[in-house]
């Protein structure tokens, strides 16, 4: 019985600690060209292994092509090209490549990424404005996430992405 009370006490203090840490937002982290990026998890519909992608003639250079997801055609964008991390389209898909199916304005769009890392729960204290990197950042970079920084732990530096400017272009 004493152990049950001790457990309840610990649970309460863990809940209190979570409250003290404040609201946390969940971000899915992924890599592009060796850099870590993250998108709010609420924007992601599904994570897919690359399905067969059909090239579209005369499409925008950022467009890898279209793929069929359960009977629906989905446009797939190469985020490395969109972010100008590479000059030409990645020739072949690798085993770790993933396609993030996201909600765009009026349709679902696939975003080709190098690798999906993990989900991070970031508190406001772990998110800094994009200006901390010094130079002017692109409009799609809305912040810099540093998981664990509030607790003084070393962690990855995540470029937090807002999808709206990507699809406005």
One Martini backbone bead per residue (centre of mass of N, CA, C, O) as a GRO file, in nm:
protein
  169
    1UNK     BB    1   0.058   0.063  -0.020
    2UNK     BB    2   0.298   0.255  -0.004
    3UNK     BB    3   0.383   0.224  -0.300
    4UNK     BB    4   0.129   0.344  -0.424
    5UNK     BB    5   0.170   0.622  -0.293
    6UNK     BB    6   0.445   0.679  -0.417
    7UNK     BB    7   0.359   0.666  -0.710
    8UNK     BB    8   0.148   0.892  -0.696
    9UNK     BB    9   0.345   1.108  -0.609
   10UNK     BB   10   0.528   1.092  -0.856
   11UNK     BB   11   0.311   1.150  -1.068
   12UNK     BB   12   0.242   1.430  -0.966
   13UNK     BB   13   0.525   1.555  -0.999
   14UNK     BB   14   0.540   1.504  -1.301
   15UNK     BB   15   0.297   1.678  -1.370
   16UNK     BB   16   0.406   1.936  -1.247
   17UNK     BB   17   0.657   1.949  -1.423
   18UNK     BB   18   0.503   1.972  -1.690
   19UNK     BB   19   0.364   2.237  -1.619
   20UNK     BB   20   0.625   2.403  -1.575
   21UNK     BB   21   0.722   2.361  -1.876
   22UNK     BB   22   0.473   2.369  -2.034
   23UNK     BB   23   0.394   2.390  -2.341
   24UNK     BB   24   0.393   2.137  -2.597
   25UNK     BB   25   0.534   2.068  -2.912
   26UNK     BB   26   0.515   1.862  -3.194
   27UNK     BB   27   0.795   1.730  -3.385
   28UNK     BB   28   0.914   1.629  -3.698
   29UNK     BB   29   1.216   1.488  -3.769
   30UNK     BB   30   1.450   1.563  -4.041
   31UNK     BB   31   1.661   1.502  -4.319
   32UNK     BB   32   1.874   1.739  -4.517
   33UNK     BB   33   2.177   1.740  -4.618
   34UNK     BB   34   2.261   1.698  -4.291
   35UNK     BB   35   2.010   1.844  -4.188
   36UNK     BB   36   1.783   1.958  -3.940
   37UNK     BB   37   1.432   1.918  -3.942
   38UNK     BB   38   1.090   2.055  -3.871
   39UNK     BB   39   0.746   1.956  -3.821
   40UNK     BB   40   0.448   1.984  -3.735
   41UNK     BB   41   0.257   1.708  -3.671
   42UNK     BB   42  -0.029   1.820  -3.766
   43UNK     BB   43   0.068   1.833  -4.084
   44UNK     BB   44   0.084   1.519  -4.075
   45UNK     BB   45  -0.057   1.237  -4.223
   46UNK     BB   46   0.204   1.074  -4.349
   47UNK     BB   47   0.446   0.805  -4.371
   48UNK     BB   48   0.640   0.715  -4.660
   49UNK     BB   49   0.746   0.509  -4.871
   50UNK     BB   50   0.864   0.506  -5.168
   51UNK     BB   51   0.688   0.520  -5.440
   52UNK     BB   52   0.605   0.518  -5.741
   53UNK     BB   53   0.737   0.770  -5.962
   54UNK     BB   54   0.605   1.007  -6.186
   55UNK     BB   55   0.703   1.193  -6.421
   56UNK     BB   56   0.679   1.544  -6.517
   57UNK     BB   57   0.657   1.721  -6.778
   58UNK     BB   58   0.757   2.047  -6.732
   59UNK     BB   59   0.815   2.069  -6.446
   60UNK     BB   60   0.908   2.173  -6.177
   61UNK     BB   61   1.217   2.117  -6.033
   62UNK     BB   62   1.087   2.033  -5.744
   63UNK     BB   63   0.941   1.813  -5.902
   64UNK     BB   64   0.942   1.472  -5.911
   65UNK     BB   65   0.620   1.399  -5.907
   66UNK     BB   66   0.389   1.131  -5.913
   67UNK     BB   67   0.163   0.954  -5.689
   68UNK     BB   68  -0.007   0.674  -5.563
   69UNK     BB   69  -0.258   0.709  -5.297
   70UNK     BB   70  -0.511   0.527  -5.282
   71UNK     BB   71  -0.594   0.656  -5.586
   72UNK     BB   72  -0.430   0.918  -5.537
   73UNK     BB   73  -0.285   1.198  -5.655
   74UNK     BB   74   0.057   1.296  -5.572
   75UNK     BB   75   0.263   1.546  -5.517
   76UNK     BB   76   0.627   1.560  -5.537
   77UNK     BB   77   0.866   1.713  -5.334
   78UNK     BB   78   1.194   1.847  -5.330
   79UNK     BB   79   1.333   1.990  -5.058
   80UNK     BB   80   1.625   2.036  -5.146
   81UNK     BB   81   1.547   2.211  -5.388
   82UNK     BB   82   1.363   2.420  -5.249
   83UNK     BB   83   1.616   2.494  -5.041
   84UNK     BB   84   1.889   2.492  -5.205
   85UNK     BB   85   2.091   2.226  -5.141
   86UNK     BB   86   2.057   2.157  -5.448
   87UNK     BB   87   2.077   2.166  -5.796
   88UNK     BB   88   1.987   1.876  -5.840
   89UNK     BB   89   1.821   1.613  -5.867
   90UNK     BB   90   1.775   1.330  -5.723
   91UNK     BB   91   1.825   1.041  -5.877
   92UNK     BB   92   1.806   0.838  -5.628
   93UNK     BB   93   1.655   0.637  -5.415
   94UNK     BB   94   1.672   0.563  -5.087
   95UNK     BB   95   1.603   0.365  -4.820
   96UNK     BB   96   1.556   0.625  -4.612
   97UNK     BB   97   1.359   0.748  -4.768
   98UNK     BB   98   1.086   0.986  -4.744
   99UNK     BB   99   0.730   1.060  -4.738
  100UNK     BB  100   0.556   1.346  -4.659
  101UNK     BB  101   0.228   1.374  -4.584
  102UNK     BB  102   0.062   1.680  -4.649
  103UNK     BB  103  -0.122   1.965  -4.575
  104UNK     BB  104  -0.241   2.167  -4.785
  105UNK     BB  105  -0.463   2.381  -4.873
  106UNK     BB  106  -0.632   2.155  -5.099
  107UNK     BB  107  -0.403   1.930  -5.052
  108UNK     BB  108  -0.194   1.664  -5.088
  109UNK     BB  109   0.161   1.647  -5.016
  110UNK     BB  110   0.480   1.540  -5.106
  111UNK     BB  111   0.784   1.502  -4.908
  112UNK     BB  112   1.112   1.474  -4.977
  113UNK     BB  113   1.331   1.288  -4.764
  114UNK     BB  114   1.605   1.137  -4.635
  115UNK     BB  115   1.512   1.126  -4.314
  116UNK     BB  116   1.360   0.999  -4.036
  117UNK     BB  117   1.386   1.047  -3.699
  118UNK     BB  118   1.186   1.216  -3.481
  119UNK     BB  119   1.002   1.307  -3.200
  120UNK     BB  120   0.955   1.635  -3.064
  121UNK     BB  121   0.915   1.801  -2.748
  122UNK     BB  122   0.853   2.147  -2.736
  123UNK     BB  123   0.922   2.417  -2.570
  124UNK     BB  124   0.942   2.750  -2.564
  125UNK     BB  125   1.244   2.742  -2.448
  126UNK     BB  126   1.337   2.555  -2.718
  127UNK     BB  127   1.258   2.819  -2.887
  128UNK     BB  128   1.396   3.012  -3.144
  129UNK     BB  129   1.465   3.250  -3.335
  130UNK     BB  130   1.603   3.266  -3.656
  131UNK     BB  131   1.816   3.502  -3.582
  132UNK     BB  132   2.037   3.326  -3.424
  133UNK     BB  133   2.194   3.262  -3.708
  134UNK     BB  134   2.201   3.573  -3.815
  135UNK     BB  135   2.107   3.550  -4.083
  136UNK     BB  136   1.883   3.555  -4.315
  137UNK     BB  137   1.587   3.386  -4.335
  138UNK     BB  138   1.374   3.198  -4.460
  139UNK     BB  139   1.026   3.199  -4.452
  140UNK     BB  140   1.007   2.883  -4.358
  141UNK     BB  141   1.172   2.979  -4.112
  142UNK     BB  142   1.043   3.000  -3.764
  143UNK     BB  143   1.279   2.833  -3.613
  144UNK     BB  144   1.474   2.708  -3.329
  145UNK     BB  145   1.537   2.388  -3.219
  146UNK     BB  146   1.633   2.277  -2.868
  147UNK     BB  147   1.646   1.996  -2.742
  148UNK     BB  148   1.716   2.022  -2.388
  149UNK     BB  149   1.802   2.324  -2.323
  150UNK     BB  150   1.628   2.382  -2.069
  151UNK     BB  151   1.804   2.137  -1.916
  152UNK     BB  152   2.110   2.148  -2.037
  153UNK     BB  153   2.105   1.974  -2.292
  154UNK     BB  154   2.229   1.818  -2.549
  155UNK     BB  155   2.127   1.882  -2.891
  156UNK     BB  156   1.971   1.931  -3.156
  157UNK     BB  157   1.934   2.133  -3.445
  158UNK     BB  158   1.625   2.276  -3.548
  159UNK     BB  159   1.450   2.349  -3.832
  160UNK     BB  160   1.161   2.529  -3.838
  161UNK     BB  161   0.872   2.464  -4.034
  162UNK     BB  162   0.669   2.639  -4.266
  163UNK     BB  163   0.446   2.553  -4.519
  164UNK     BB  164   0.304   2.798  -4.649
  165UNK     BB  165   0.545   2.928  -4.819
  166UNK     BB  166   0.586   2.673  -4.999
  167UNK     BB  167   0.281   2.687  -5.133
  168UNK     BB  168   0.277   2.986  -5.237
  169UNK     BB  169   0.493   2.948  -5.477
   0.00000   0.00000   0.00000
